Amino acid sequence: MAATWSLGSALRGMFSRATIDDETWSDLEDALISADFGPDLTDAIVDELRGKVAKYRTTDPADLQRMLRETIEERLSRLDSTLTLSNRPAVVLVVGVNGVGKTTTIGKFAKFLTNYGRSVVVGAADTFRAAAVEQLATWAERGGASIVRPQQPGQDPASVAFQTVEKARRDGIEIVLIDTAGRLQTKSGLMDELSKVRRVVEKLEPIAEVLLVLDATTGQNGLAQAEAFIEHAGVTGLVLTKLDGSAKGGFVLAVQEKTGIPIKLVGQGEGIGDLTGFTPHVFAQQLVG
């Protein structure tokens, strides 16, 4: 998680000083803004910490470091990051704009699940891009999942999704991951398509999760691009990809606070095994040190 360490090193320098003074607060504010917490969340966190420092009458920067870590963890923990996959089969729709790593995320998610002994089938319902089907097939194979492909080019995505769930029921497969289109000619057309996929699937099984994939490196811009999904697609959880490299750790908390949707999975690299469940305690520890 290279991105979070840049913030961590800035904080470590600050917290190794002799006392908490005006410069400490100014530097803390700058560090949080630089880490993409955003101005509103930064102000809220700093105000909360000022109150705690005053309440406990401490001047020890180590106390401030601990309080910051606890504050971030507490805020992250307000939403439940647990994946809801108890149905059999458990059907997961994976949504997001093209280019965020949706297809590779599905392969990594399949690997994550098969590592826990779950059987997985992937539905290639992004039928508008032939390359997407081939890419998904490659990643599904790497993840240890079977795949249901369109039977002809441009097949109705909802029918591919339906066939995938049918296969899961027929073959006793535990988890269904359905790849959906990320872009059509119009936003309303895309949302109509997703609604149809949902309606058709729910004739067989309820939808367990709708996971929205976001590229953490795009920060607030990526969130703005994905707002239509949040508004119309019934999103139940967020998956943050590319939390390595140039990603800024504060976006993790900012996106959850802004959307009111829990982060459920995080991707921290390019490898097939680089997608993990999200644990607020661990993340806050890595972020703050």
Secondary structure, DSSP 4 states (H G I P E B T S, - for coil): -HHHHHHHHHHHHHHTSSS--HHHHHHHHHHHHHTT--HHHHHHHHHHHHHHHHHHT---HHHHHHHHHHHHHHHHTTS-------SSSEEEEEE--TTSSHHHHHHHHHHHHHHTT--EEEEE--TT-HHHHHHHHHHHHHTT-EEE--SSTT--HHHHHHHHHHHHHHHT-SEEEEE--S--SSHHHHHHHHHHHHHHHTTTS-EEEEEEEEEGGGHHHHHHHTHHHHHHS---EEEEE--STT--THHHHHHHHHH---EEEEE-SSSTT-EEE--HHHHHHHHH-
